[in-house]
Amino acid sequence: MLTEIHETVQRIADQVGPSVVGIGRRGPHGTGVVIADGAVLTNAHNIRRETVTVTFGDGRTETGQVLAADYDADLAVVSVDTGNIPTIQNGATEVDLGTPVVALSNPGGMGLRVTVGYVSGTERSFRGPRGRVIKGSLEHTAPLLPGSSGGPVVDRDGRLLGVNTNRLGEGFYLAIASGDHFTATVDRLREGDISSRVRLGVGVAPNEVVRKLRRSVGLEPVDGLLVRHADQGSPAEAADIREGDVLVALNDTVLNTIDDLFEALGGIEAGATATAQLIRGVEELTAEVEFPA
């Protein structure tokens, strides 16, 4: 068994390893994988600027241009000179519990890491960088170092099963699973198409915080989301939604949880106007929110 594991790891390291690259150098860094000639896939949370340093397995570094980043899906595509680096091939879109997997990474270009594990869960969910739930993820047990997010998890034939993104602790990891939706998102990002999902542009606290805070200052508790801040230039700021307001509803959706807010925003198209109901102190207000096209 040990001999078989050794042979599998060595074969996949030789086959897939050259496609695994480092993302970033100083400060936050991660991993990426070559998915096409001139295109590298990574996690959106690894991207901080419009350009990023990409380090290849042979030590070569290039400055890549971010084509597009979807922070709700936590995926980004970087345009960079990949030379003659081979591209990773897609694997099965469905895997079973116990399926052996191999994870590869090159944290910030510090060298290739290859680990083995097995699928410990499917159809898992986690929150992306902006709080939206990402569903259908793959949970596995191949150990990963910090900076491994954005790297591939593959099957025994070296074919892509998902992109590692989230450390659960206690030896478990989540990968954004490959599949039809994954492929469609990657294709869209390769074309430079940024997600068209609308954003309100607020930071919020949950319902329980609203009730405790209002009770502490002698106000009647209400259900809703507390606005911690409104981003400068956001639709929320333009609609005069302020820090301390309680968002009660958006259009016909009552807002008791952050997922309620995401659900409401998911039904709004760019260029549309939505009605927000909010409470400011003891005053009930209505705000018309315009989402730019």
Secondary structure, 3 states (H helix, E strand, C coil): CHHHHHHHHHHHHHHHHHHEEEECCCCCCEEEEEEECCEEEECHHHCCCCEEEEECCCCCEEEEEEEEEECCCCEEEEECCCCCCCCCCECCCCCCCCCEEEEEECHHHCCCEEEEEEEEEEEEEEECCCCCEEEEEEEECCCCCCCCCCCEEECCCCCEEEEEEEEEECCEEEEEECCHHHHHHHHHHHCCCCCCCCCCCEEEECHHHHHHHHHHCCCCCCCCEEEEEECCCCHHHHCCCCCCCEEEEECCEECCCHHHHHHHHHCCCCCCEEEEEEEECCEEEEEEEECCC
